[in-house]
């Protein structure tokens, strides 16, 4: 309940006026659609109804059991309060209090709330709209009938000496501002009645309910949030005072630090003094680069904000320049410092049938390394501008002398080996001048090299002549064996034949090889295998017919007249094999031993084929006039041509059968 200040209002209204004012209030209440009952409580502790729906309910109170004679003595303040209610015809009252008639012996009064959440009523107040929204439901300031008599009986009667105190509270919402929290005007009876026994009333503005102070809570919460924020920040920020190549990155995240480093590098400007005529070029134009992300991440890893021991640290950064971008930028701002180089050249010299080269001539420009050093120093010093007296440097040609010489060596090597090959054999060589005519050698400055291309159509003419030059038939071979099939000698080696296949893609394939520097074209051919014959050869000597017959695979190849050994020096009979060959030799012991007895010496005996100890087939044309009868010292004498045929036809291991 709100305490109200009171002041004396005696003498401002008569008792009749109070009665008339009360009657007017009751009339106003009868027009309300809804009414509520208020229990008037006797005694010193009268409380307002608990079920009031408005923010502030007003229960007009009447002094209980007041003597009729005291009605005329009602204080003028009470009369004015009621008169004010009557003089506000436009105000619609939602709830009205109906006080009990002040008749003798009445124990209770019924009262209804007059309005909801309204400002105190005074003569200057504007009418209150019935539709004004009530203030949030709260315990009403209450309509209280306070009786100072603590000895009230059950019927509400009070002692003759008791003082009756009426407390009236009326709340009406002001029409001017419906959103403002309404105040409550309360009429409170003074604690001490006037001398004539009538109570006095005074109007006082409602005192706002004091709010609880939560300043300490909010300050503590804010401090807690600040501490949490500081802790979180320290986990993601780089330590204060940290610099990377002169760029301050303290209090930054690694991402922001990387951006700062890149921005500083891009904006760093080199001023070319002297011959450079104060031309300016930025790091961005020079193609200056630094691994800003790695540097920022390393700075954060090594110098986090949460570690005070890592604060105020400095790290370096290696700056790189793209030579091509830097040269282009420098040449654009200071063209007077540049002279163009001359590329090396090469050509085919018909006189020597070889390629020759002309060396390159270097140009001049600005030393990019010096520019890089200047921007590095400025970056580390935290400066965004640096002056540099340009350092001249040689600008190499796009095609260097070394490149030309290497290409010449490659081309001349191609001239030396060019041709169509079958295996290791260069079957169809290509003339040096012809190959040079097939080739086109053009400089490629962008790649600092030469491009080699070949004319496919010109190559096709050589390809068309390949079959005639490459194709050949197989050459059959033969081997000499004994009757058991054992190979004794290769009579003919046998040579495979070859045939060139489909030549459709030969020219284009060879052109691709030549462009790659390879002039050796492997010609695909089909091999034709030779036929190797097996020749089983034997020799039969018939002493009775004085003949020697040669057999090959059972067939007679030749039969020759011979002279065998005399009876004193007979030709041995049996199966023998050829074991040696002598082109020409003296025969007889006397040829080697002049003192030999019963010996002979025959000079220059040719085509000797040995098949038994000191016994052989040989020529006898030099010392025989005829053959066909025994007349030798044991050898088989033959005419020279026949002896040569046996010499060539047989092989070591050829079987010889001698019989009578």
DRENROLO-84706 format. One record per residue (C-alpha): chain; y, x, z. Coordinates in steps of 0.25 Angstrom, whole numbers. Layout:
REM DRENROLO-84706
ATOM_A_Y_X_Z .
...
REM end
This chain:
REM DRENROLO-84706
ATOM_A_0_0_0 .
ATOM_A_14_5_-4 .
ATOM_A_24_7_8 .
ATOM_A_37_1_5 .
ATOM_A_51_3_11 .
ATOM_A_58_-9_17 .
ATOM_A_72_-12_20 .
ATOM_A_78_-24_27 .
ATOM_A_81_-36_19 .
ATOM_A_85_-46_30 .
ATOM_A_95_-56_27 .
ATOM_A_93_-56_12 .
ATOM_A_84_-69_10 .
ATOM_A_82_-81_19 .
ATOM_A_68_-86_23 .
ATOM_A_70_-98_13 .
ATOM_A_72_-89_2 .
ATOM_A_59_-82_6 .
ATOM_A_51_-95_6 .
ATOM_A_57_-99_-8 .
ATOM_A_53_-85_-14 .
ATOM_A_39_-87_-9 .
ATOM_A_38_-101_-15 .
ATOM_A_43_-95_-29 .
ATOM_A_32_-84_-28 .
ATOM_A_22_-95_-26 .
ATOM_A_27_-103_-38 .
ATOM_A_26_-90_-46 .
ATOM_A_12_-88_-42 .
ATOM_A_7_-102_-46 .
ATOM_A_10_-98_-60 .
ATOM_A_1_-87_-60 .
ATOM_A_-13_-88_-68 .
ATOM_A_-20_-80_-58 .
ATOM_A_-19_-79_-43 .
ATOM_A_-26_-70_-33 .
ATOM_A_-27_-72_-18 .
ATOM_A_-21_-62_-8 .
ATOM_A_-26_-62_6 .
ATOM_A_-14_-61_15 .
ATOM_A_-18_-52_26 .
ATOM_A_-12_-54_40 .
ATOM_A_-9_-42_49 .
ATOM_A_-3_-29_47 .
ATOM_A_-13_-24_36 .
ATOM_A_-12_-35_25 .
ATOM_A_-19_-29_12 .
ATOM_A_-18_-34_-2 .
ATOM_A_-29_-40_-10 .
ATOM_A_-40_-30_-15 .
ATOM_A_-42_-37_-28 .
ATOM_A_-28_-36_-34 .
ATOM_A_-29_-33_-49 .
ATOM_A_-15_-28_-50 .
ATOM_A_-9_-14_-47 .
ATOM_A_0_-20_-36 .
ATOM_A_-2_-34_-31 .
ATOM_A_9_-41_-23 .
ATOM_A_6_-51_-12 .
ATOM_A_18_-58_-7 .
ATOM_A_16_-59_8 .
ATOM_A_22_-70_17 .
ATOM_A_23_-67_32 .
ATOM_A_11_-75_38 .
ATOM_A_14_-85_49 .
ATOM_A_29_-83_47 .
ATOM_A_37_-94_55 .
ATOM_A_44_-104_47 .
ATOM_A_57_-100_53 .
ATOM_A_55_-86_47 .
ATOM_A_54_-90_33 .
ATOM_A_69_-91_32 .
ATOM_A_70_-77_38 .
ATOM_A_63_-70_26 .
ATOM_A_70_-58_22 .
ATOM_A_79_-58_10 .
ATOM_A_70_-47_3 .
ATOM_A_58_-56_3 .
ATOM_A_66_-67_-3 .
ATOM_A_72_-58_-14 .
ATOM_A_58_-53_-18 .
ATOM_A_53_-67_-20 .
ATOM_A_66_-72_-27 .
ATOM_A_64_-60_-36 .
ATOM_A_51_-65_-40 .
ATOM_A_56_-79_-43 .
ATOM_A_68_-73_-51 .
ATOM_A_58_-66_-61 .
ATOM_A_53_-78_-69 .
ATOM_A_48_-69_-81 .
ATOM_A_39_-61_-73 .
ATOM_A_25_-66_-73 .
ATOM_A_16_-64_-61 .
ATOM_A_2_-62_-63 .
ATOM_A_-2_-64_-48 .
ATOM_A_6_-70_-38 .
ATOM_A_4_-70_-23 .
ATOM_A_4_-83_-16 .
ATOM_A_7_-81_-1 .
ATOM_A_2_-90_9 .
ATOM_A_12_-100_15 .
ATOM_A_19_-95_27 .
ATOM_A_15_-106_36 .
ATOM_A_11_-105_50 .
ATOM_A_-3_-101_53 .
ATOM_A_-7_-96_38 .
ATOM_A_-16_-85_39 .
ATOM_A_-17_-80_25 .
ATOM_A_-8_-79_13 .
ATOM_A_-13_-80_-2 .
ATOM_A_-6_-71_-11 .
ATOM_A_-7_-68_-26 .
ATOM_A_-2_-55_-33 .
ATOM_A_12_-58_-40 .
ATOM_A_11_-47_-51 .
ATOM_A_4_-34_-56 .
ATOM_A_9_-20_-55 .
ATOM_A_24_-24_-56 .
ATOM_A_37_-17_-51 .
ATOM_A_44_-22_-39 .
ATOM_A_51_-34_-41 .
ATOM_A_66_-34_-39 .
ATOM_A_77_-42_-45 .
ATOM_A_79_-33_-57 .
ATOM_A_65_-32_-61 .
ATOM_A_61_-38_-75 .
ATOM_A_50_-48_-77 .
ATOM_A_36_-43_-77 .
ATOM_A_27_-47_-88 .
ATOM_A_14_-53_-84 .
ATOM_A_6_-45_-94 .
ATOM_A_10_-32_-88 .
ATOM_A_-2_-23_-86 .
ATOM_A_-7_-21_-72 .
ATOM_A_-7_-7_-66 .
ATOM_A_-21_-1_-64 .
ATOM_A_-28_-8_-53 .
ATOM_A_-26_-2_-40 .
ATOM_A_-25_-6_-26 .
ATOM_A_-12_-15_-25 .
ATOM_A_0_-11_-17 .
ATOM_A_-4_-24_-11 .
ATOM_A_2_-37_-6 .
ATOM_A_2_-35_9 .
ATOM_A_6_-45_20 .
ATOM_A_9_-35_31 .
ATOM_A_9_-42_45 .
ATOM_A_14_-33_56 .
ATOM_A_8_-42_66 .
ATOM_A_-5_-36_70 .
ATOM_A_-9_-48_78 .
ATOM_A_-11_-58_67 .
ATOM_A_-21_-69_70 .
ATOM_A_-32_-74_61 .
ATOM_A_-23_-85_56 .
ATOM_A_-12_-75_52 .
ATOM_A_-3_-79_63 .
ATOM_A_6_-68_69 .
ATOM_A_13_-67_82 .
ATOM_A_27_-73_84 .
ATOM_A_32_-59_85 .
ATOM_A_24_-53_73 .
ATOM_A_32_-48_61 .
ATOM_A_27_-52_48 .
ATOM_A_28_-42_36 .
ATOM_A_27_-46_22 .
ATOM_A_24_-36_11 .
ATOM_A_25_-41_-3 .
ATOM_A_22_-32_-16 .
ATOM_A_25_-37_-30 .
ATOM_A_21_-29_-42 .
ATOM_A_26_-33_-56 .
ATOM_A_25_-24_-69 .
ATOM_A_39_-21_-75 .
ATOM_A_41_-26_-89 .
ATOM_A_48_-13_-93 .
ATOM_A_36_-3_-92 .
ATOM_A_22_-9_-91 .
ATOM_A_15_5_-91 .
ATOM_A_22_10_-79 .
ATOM_A_15_10_-65 .
ATOM_A_22_-2_-58 .
ATOM_A_28_0_-44 .
ATOM_A_26_-10_-33 .
ATOM_A_37_-17_-25 .
ATOM_A_33_-21_-11 .
ATOM_A_41_-30_-1 .
ATOM_A_37_-25_13 .
ATOM_A_41_-32_25 .
ATOM_A_48_-24_35 .
ATOM_A_40_-20_48 .
ATOM_A_51_-26_57 .
ATOM_A_56_-41_55 .
ATOM_A_70_-44_57 .
ATOM_A_75_-50_70 .
ATOM_A_73_-65_64 .
ATOM_A_59_-62_62 .
ATOM_A_59_-62_46 .
ATOM_A_53_-50_39 .
ATOM_A_62_-41_29 .
ATOM_A_57_-35_16 .
ATOM_A_61_-23_7 .
ATOM_A_57_-20_-7 .
ATOM_A_53_-5_-10 .
ATOM_A_48_2_-22 .
ATOM_A_33_5_-22 .
ATOM_A_30_19_-19 .
ATOM_A_21_26_-29 .
ATOM_A_7_30_-23 .
ATOM_A_7_45_-22 .
ATOM_A_-2_52_-32 .
ATOM_A_-12_63_-27 .
ATOM_A_-8_77_-31 .
ATOM_A_-18_84_-39 .
ATOM_A_-9_96_-43 .
ATOM_A_-19_106_-36 .
ATOM_A_-31_100_-44 .
ATOM_A_-24_101_-58 .
ATOM_A_-19_115_-55 .
ATOM_A_-33_119_-51 .
ATOM_A_-39_113_-63 .
ATOM_A_-29_120_-72 .
ATOM_A_-31_133_-66 .
ATOM_A_-46_131_-68 .
ATOM_A_-44_128_-82 .
ATOM_A_-35_140_-84 .
ATOM_A_-46_149_-77 .
ATOM_A_-57_143_-86 .
ATOM_A_-48_145_-99 .
ATOM_A_-45_159_-95 .
ATOM_A_-60_162_-93 .
ATOM_A_-64_156_-106 .
ATOM_A_-53_163_-113 .
ATOM_A_-57_176_-108 .
ATOM_A_-71_175_-114 .
ATOM_A_-65_173_-128 .
ATOM_A_-53_181_-128 .
ATOM_A_-50_196_-131 .
ATOM_A_-45_204_-119 .
ATOM_A_-29_205_-118 .
ATOM_A_-23_218_-123 .
ATOM_A_-35_220_-133 .
ATOM_A_-31_225_-147 .
ATOM_A_-39_228_-159 .
ATOM_A_-32_238_-168 .
ATOM_A_-19_235_-162 .
ATOM_A_-20_220_-163 .
ATOM_A_-19_213_-150 .
ATOM_A_-31_203_-148 .
ATOM_A_-31_201_-133 .
ATOM_A_-31_186_-129 .
ATOM_A_-38_183_-143 .
ATOM_A_-51_178_-147 .
ATOM_A_-59_187_-156 .
ATOM_A_-56_177_-168 .
ATOM_A_-41_177_-165 .
ATOM_A_-42_193_-163 .
ATOM_A_-49_195_-176 .
ATOM_A_-38_186_-183 .
ATOM_A_-27_194_-176 .
ATOM_A_-33_207_-181 .
ATOM_A_-34_203_-195 .
ATOM_A_-20_197_-195 .
ATOM_A_-14_210_-190 .
ATOM_A_-22_218_-200 .
ATOM_A_-18_209_-212 .
ATOM_A_-3_209_-208 .
ATOM_A_-2_225_-206 .
ATOM_A_7_230_-216 .
ATOM_A_7_244_-223 .
ATOM_A_21_248_-228 .
ATOM_A_20_259_-239 .
ATOM_A_32_268_-237 .
ATOM_A_37_280_-246 .
ATOM_A_31_278_-260 .
ATOM_A_25_265_-256 .
ATOM_A_40_260_-256 .
ATOM_A_37_252_-243 .
ATOM_A_27_243_-249 .
ATOM_A_19_234_-239 .
ATOM_A_5_230_-239 .
ATOM_A_-3_222_-228 .
ATOM_A_-16_224_-222 .
ATOM_A_-21_211_-229 .
ATOM_A_-16_216_-242 .
ATOM_A_-23_230_-240 .
ATOM_A_-36_223_-237 .
ATOM_A_-36_228_-223 .
ATOM_A_-48_223_-215 .
ATOM_A_-54_224_-201 .
ATOM_A_-65_218_-195 .
ATOM_A_-56_209_-186 .
ATOM_A_-68_200_-181 .
ATOM_A_-76_212_-176 .
ATOM_A_-64_218_-170 .
ATOM_A_-60_206_-162 .
ATOM_A_-74_203_-158 .
ATOM_A_-76_217_-153 .
ATOM_A_-62_216_-145 .
ATOM_A_-67_203_-139 .
ATOM_A_-81_209_-135 .
ATOM_A_-75_222_-129 .
ATOM_A_-62_216_-123 .
ATOM_A_-64_202_-119 .
ATOM_A_-53_195_-111 .
ATOM_A_-62_193_-99 .
ATOM_A_-64_208_-97 .
ATOM_A_-51_213_-91 .
ATOM_A_-56_228_-92 .
ATOM_A_-56_226_-108 .
ATOM_A_-42_222_-109 .
ATOM_A_-31_229_-116 .
ATOM_A_-41_236_-126 .
ATOM_A_-38_241_-140 .
ATOM_A_-48_243_-151 .
ATOM_A_-46_249_-165 .
ATOM_A_-50_243_-179 .
ATOM_A_-54_249_-192 .
ATOM_A_-46_244_-204 .
ATOM_A_-51_244_-218 .
ATOM_A_-44_242_-231 .
ATOM_A_-51_237_-244 .
ATOM_A_-47_249_-253 .
ATOM_A_-46_240_-265 .
ATOM_A_-37_230_-258 .
ATOM_A_-29_240_-252 .
ATOM_A_-26_248_-265 .
ATOM_A_-23_235_-272 .
ATOM_A_-13_231_-261 .
ATOM_A_-6_245_-261 .
ATOM_A_-5_246_-276 .
ATOM_A_1_232_-276 .
ATOM_A_12_236_-266 .
ATOM_A_14_250_-270 .
ATOM_A_10_252_-285 .
ATOM_A_19_264_-287 .
ATOM_A_9_272_-279 .
ATOM_A_-3_269_-288 .
ATOM_A_-7_276_-301 .
ATOM_A_-20_270_-309 .
ATOM_A_-32_279_-310 .
ATOM_A_-40_281_-323 .
ATOM_A_-54_278_-324 .
ATOM_A_-65_287_-329 .
ATOM_A_-71_284_-343 .
ATOM_A_-83_288_-351 .
ATOM_A_-88_287_-365 .
ATOM_A_-99_291_-375 .
ATOM_A_-97_304_-382 .
ATOM_A_-104_304_-396 .
ATOM_A_-103_319_-397 .
ATOM_A_-112_322_-385 .
ATOM_A_-119_308_-385 .
ATOM_A_-115_307_-371 .
ATOM_A_-106_299_-362 .
ATOM_A_-93_307_-356 .
ATOM_A_-83_303_-345 .
ATOM_A_-68_304_-343 .
ATOM_A_-64_306_-328 .
ATOM_A_-55_296_-320 .
ATOM_A_-41_299_-316 .
ATOM_A_-37_294_-302 .
ATOM_A_-25_286_-298 .
ATOM_A_-16_286_-286 .
ATOM_A_-13_276_-275 .
ATOM_A_-11_274_-260 .
ATOM_A_-22_279_-250 .
ATOM_A_-28_267_-244 .
ATOM_A_-34_274_-233 .
ATOM_A_-20_278_-228 .
ATOM_A_-16_263_-229 .
ATOM_A_-28_260_-221 .
ATOM_A_-24_270_-210 .
ATOM_A_-10_265_-209 .
ATOM_A_-14_250_-208 .
ATOM_A_-25_255_-197 .
ATOM_A_-14_262_-189 .
ATOM_A_-5_250_-190 .
ATOM_A_-15_240_-186 .
ATOM_A_-20_248_-174 .
ATOM_A_-5_250_-169 .
ATOM_A_-3_236_-170 .
ATOM_A_7_237_-181 .
ATOM_A_8_228_-193 .
ATOM_A_16_237_-202 .
ATOM_A_14_252_-205 .
ATOM_A_21_261_-215 .
ATOM_A_13_271_-224 .
ATOM_A_17_281_-233 .
ATOM_A_7_279_-244 .
ATOM_A_-4_290_-246 .
ATOM_A_-7_292_-261 .
ATOM_A_-22_292_-264 .
ATOM_A_-30_294_-277 .
ATOM_A_-34_280_-283 .
ATOM_A_-48_283_-290 .
ATOM_A_-51_277_-304 .
ATOM_A_-60_265_-304 .
ATOM_A_-69_273_-313 .
ATOM_A_-71_287_-307 .
ATOM_A_-75_299_-315 .
ATOM_A_-87_299_-306 .
ATOM_A_-91_285_-311 .
ATOM_A_-89_289_-326 .
ATOM_A_-97_302_-324 .
ATOM_A_-108_295_-318 .
ATOM_A_-108_284_-329 .
ATOM_A_-108_295_-340 .
ATOM_A_-120_302_-333 .
ATOM_A_-128_288_-333 .
ATOM_A_-124_285_-348 .
ATOM_A_-129_299_-353 .
ATOM_A_-142_298_-345 .
ATOM_A_-144_285_-352 .
ATOM_A_-142_292_-366 .
ATOM_A_-152_302_-362 .
ATOM_A_-163_292_-359 .
ATOM_A_-160_280_-367 .
ATOM_A_-172_274_-374 .
ATOM_A_-184_264_-375 .
ATOM_A_-195_270_-366 .
ATOM_A_-210_267_-366 .
ATOM_A_-214_272_-352 .
ATOM_A_-209_287_-351 .
ATOM_A_-207_288_-366 .
ATOM_A_-194_286_-372 .
ATOM_A_-200_279_-384 .
ATOM_A_-186_275_-391 .
ATOM_A_-175_284_-387 .
ATOM_A_-160_279_-389 .
ATOM_A_-150_288_-395 .
ATOM_A_-138_292_-386 .
ATOM_A_-128_287_-395 .
ATOM_A_-135_274_-397 .
ATOM_A_-136_271_-382 .
ATOM_A_-121_274_-381 .
ATOM_A_-118_264_-391 .
ATOM_A_-126_254_-384 .
ATOM_A_-118_256_-371 .
ATOM_A_-104_252_-366 .
ATOM_A_-99_259_-354 .
ATOM_A_-86_252_-348 .
ATOM_A_-79_255_-335 .
ATOM_A_-80_245_-323 .
ATOM_A_-68_249_-314 .
ATOM_A_-70_238_-305 .
ATOM_A_-84_244_-301 .
ATOM_A_-79_258_-304 .
ATOM_A_-91_260_-314 .
ATOM_A_-95_259_-329 .
ATOM_A_-102_247_-335 .
ATOM_A_-113_250_-345 .
ATOM_A_-117_240_-355 .
ATOM_A_-127_240_-367 .
ATOM_A_-127_233_-380 .
ATOM_A_-139_225_-381 .
ATOM_A_-138_222_-396 .
ATOM_A_-138_237_-399 .
ATOM_A_-150_240_-390 .
ATOM_A_-158_229_-398 .
ATOM_A_-158_237_-410 .
ATOM_A_-166_248_-403 .
ATOM_A_-175_238_-397 .
ATOM_A_-179_232_-410 .
ATOM_A_-184_246_-414 .
ATOM_A_-193_248_-402 .
ATOM_A_-206_242_-407 .
ATOM_A_-207_252_-419 .
ATOM_A_-203_263_-410 .
ATOM_A_-212_260_-398 .
ATOM_A_-224_253_-403 .
ATOM_A_-237_261_-406 .
ATOM_A_-252_259_-407 .
ATOM_A_-262_264_-397 .
ATOM_A_-270_277_-400 .
ATOM_A_-284_276_-396 .
ATOM_A_-291_287_-388 .
ATOM_A_-305_292_-387 .
ATOM_A_-313_300_-376 .
ATOM_A_-326_308_-378 .
ATOM_A_-337_305_-369 .
ATOM_A_-352_310_-368 .
ATOM_A_-364_301_-370 .
ATOM_A_-362_295_-356 .
ATOM_A_-348_291_-358 .
ATOM_A_-341_302_-350 .
ATOM_A_-327_305_-356 .
ATOM_A_-327_320_-361 .
ATOM_A_-314_320_-368 .
ATOM_A_-302_311_-372 .
ATOM_A_-303_312_-387 .
ATOM_A_-290_304_-389 .
ATOM_A_-280_300_-378 .
ATOM_A_-277_286_-383 .
ATOM_A_-263_281_-384 .
ATOM_A_-258_267_-380 .
ATOM_A_-250_259_-390 .
ATOM_A_-237_251_-386 .
ATOM_A_-230_239_-392 .
ATOM_A_-216_235_-388 .
ATOM_A_-215_220_-383 .
ATOM_A_-204_210_-383 .
ATOM_A_-191_217_-385 .
ATOM_A_-182_205_-383 .
ATOM_A_-175_210_-371 .
ATOM_A_-176_225_-373 .
ATOM_A_-161_226_-378 .
ATOM_A_-155_218_-366 .
ATOM_A_-164_225_-356 .
ATOM_A_-160_239_-361 .
ATOM_A_-145_235_-361 .
ATOM_A_-146_231_-346 .
ATOM_A_-153_244_-343 .
ATOM_A_-142_252_-350 .
ATOM_A_-131_245_-343 .
ATOM_A_-138_250_-330 .
ATOM_A_-139_264_-335 .
ATOM_A_-153_265_-339 .
ATOM_A_-157_268_-354 .
ATOM_A_-172_269_-352 .
ATOM_A_-178_257_-358 .
ATOM_A_-192_254_-354 .
ATOM_A_-198_248_-366 .
ATOM_A_-209_238_-363 .
ATOM_A_-221_240_-372 .
ATOM_A_-236_234_-373 .
ATOM_A_-246_246_-372 .
ATOM_A_-258_246_-382 .
ATOM_A_-269_254_-376 .
ATOM_A_-277_264_-384 .
ATOM_A_-292_263_-387 .
ATOM_A_-300_275_-381 .
ATOM_A_-313_277_-388 .
ATOM_A_-325_284_-380 .
ATOM_A_-333_294_-389 .
ATOM_A_-346_299_-384 .
ATOM_A_-349_311_-391 .
ATOM_A_-362_320_-392 .
ATOM_A_-367_331_-401 .
ATOM_A_-381_333_-406 .
ATOM_A_-386_347_-412 .
ATOM_A_-399_346_-420 .
ATOM_A_-405_360_-421 .
ATOM_A_-416_355_-431 .
ATOM_A_-405_349_-441 .
ATOM_A_-395_360_-437 .
ATOM_A_-384_348_-435 .
ATOM_A_-374_344_-425 .
ATOM_A_-371_329_-424 .
ATOM_A_-359_323_-417 .
ATOM_A_-361_309_-410 .
ATOM_A_-349_300_-405 .
ATOM_A_-354_287_-398 .
ATOM_A_-367_289_-404 .
ATOM_A_-362_290_-418 .
ATOM_A_-363_303_-427 .
ATOM_A_-349_309_-429 .
ATOM_A_-353_322_-436 .
ATOM_A_-365_330_-439 .
ATOM_A_-364_345_-442 .
ATOM_A_-373_356_-448 .
ATOM_A_-375_368_-438 .
ATOM_A_-382_381_-436 .
ATOM_A_-389_382_-422 .
ATOM_A_-395_395_-416 .
ATOM_A_-406_403_-421 .
ATOM_A_-419_404_-415 .
ATOM_A_-415_416_-407 .
ATOM_A_-402_410_-402 .
ATOM_A_-405_395_-403 .
ATOM_A_-396_383_-399 .
ATOM_A_-400_377_-386 .
ATOM_A_-405_363_-386 .
ATOM_A_-402_351_-377 .
ATOM_A_-391_343_-371 .
ATOM_A_-378_350_-369 .
ATOM_A_-363_347_-368 .
ATOM_A_-350_353_-374 .
ATOM_A_-344_362_-363 .
ATOM_A_-333_370_-370 .
ATOM_A_-325_373_-382 .
ATOM_A_-320_386_-388 .
ATOM_A_-311_386_-400 .
ATOM_A_-315_400_-406 .
ATOM_A_-323_411_-400 .
ATOM_A_-331_424_-404 .
ATOM_A_-346_422_-402 .
ATOM_A_-357_432_-399 .
ATOM_A_-359_442_-388 .
ATOM_A_-356_453_-397 .
ATOM_A_-342_448_-398 .
ATOM_A_-340_451_-384 .
ATOM_A_-350_462_-382 .
ATOM_A_-351_472_-393 .
ATOM_A_-364_478_-386 .
ATOM_A_-371_465_-386 .
ATOM_A_-385_465_-392 .
ATOM_A_-390_454_-401 .
ATOM_A_-377_448_-401 .
ATOM_A_-366_443_-411 .
ATOM_A_-352_441_-412 .
ATOM_A_-345_429_-420 .
ATOM_A_-330_429_-421 .
ATOM_A_-321_417_-420 .
ATOM_A_-331_406_-418 .
ATOM_A_-323_392_-418 .
ATOM_A_-324_378_-412 .
ATOM_A_-334_381_-401 .
ATOM_A_-340_369_-393 .
ATOM_A_-349_374_-382 .
ATOM_A_-361_365_-377 .
ATOM_A_-371_375_-371 .
ATOM_A_-370_389_-366 .
ATOM_A_-365_399_-377 .
ATOM_A_-369_388_-387 .
ATOM_A_-358_380_-394 .
ATOM_A_-354_372_-407 .
ATOM_A_-345_382_-415 .
ATOM_A_-340_385_-429 .
ATOM_A_-348_394_-438 .
ATOM_A_-340_394_-452 .
ATOM_A_-335_408_-450 .
ATOM_A_-349_414_-449 .
ATOM_A_-359_404_-455 .
ATOM_A_-361_402_-469 .
ATOM_A_-370_390_-467 .
ATOM_A_-376_381_-456 .
ATOM_A_-388_372_-454 .
ATOM_A_-398_382_-448 .
ATOM_A_-399_390_-435 .
ATOM_A_-391_403_-436 .
ATOM_A_-383_404_-423 .
ATOM_A_-384_411_-410 .
ATOM_A_-386_397_-403 .
ATOM_A_-373_390_-406 .
ATOM_A_-371_378_-415 .
ATOM_A_-364_383_-428 .
ATOM_A_-355_373_-436 .
ATOM_A_-345_374_-446 .
ATOM_A_-331_376_-440 .
ATOM_A_-326_362_-443 .
ATOM_A_-338_356_-437 .
ATOM_A_-338_365_-425 .
ATOM_A_-323_361_-423 .
ATOM_A_-326_346_-424 .
ATOM_A_-337_347_-413 .
ATOM_A_-327_356_-405 .
ATOM_A_-316_344_-406 .
ATOM_A_-326_333_-405 .
ATOM_A_-334_336_-393 .
ATOM_A_-329_337_-378 .
ATOM_A_-334_344_-366 .
ATOM_A_-346_337_-362 .
ATOM_A_-350_332_-376 .
ATOM_A_-365_331_-376 .
ATOM_A_-373_341_-386 .
ATOM_A_-388_339_-389 .
ATOM_A_-395_350_-396 .
ATOM_A_-409_348_-401 .
ATOM_A_-419_353_-411 .
REM end
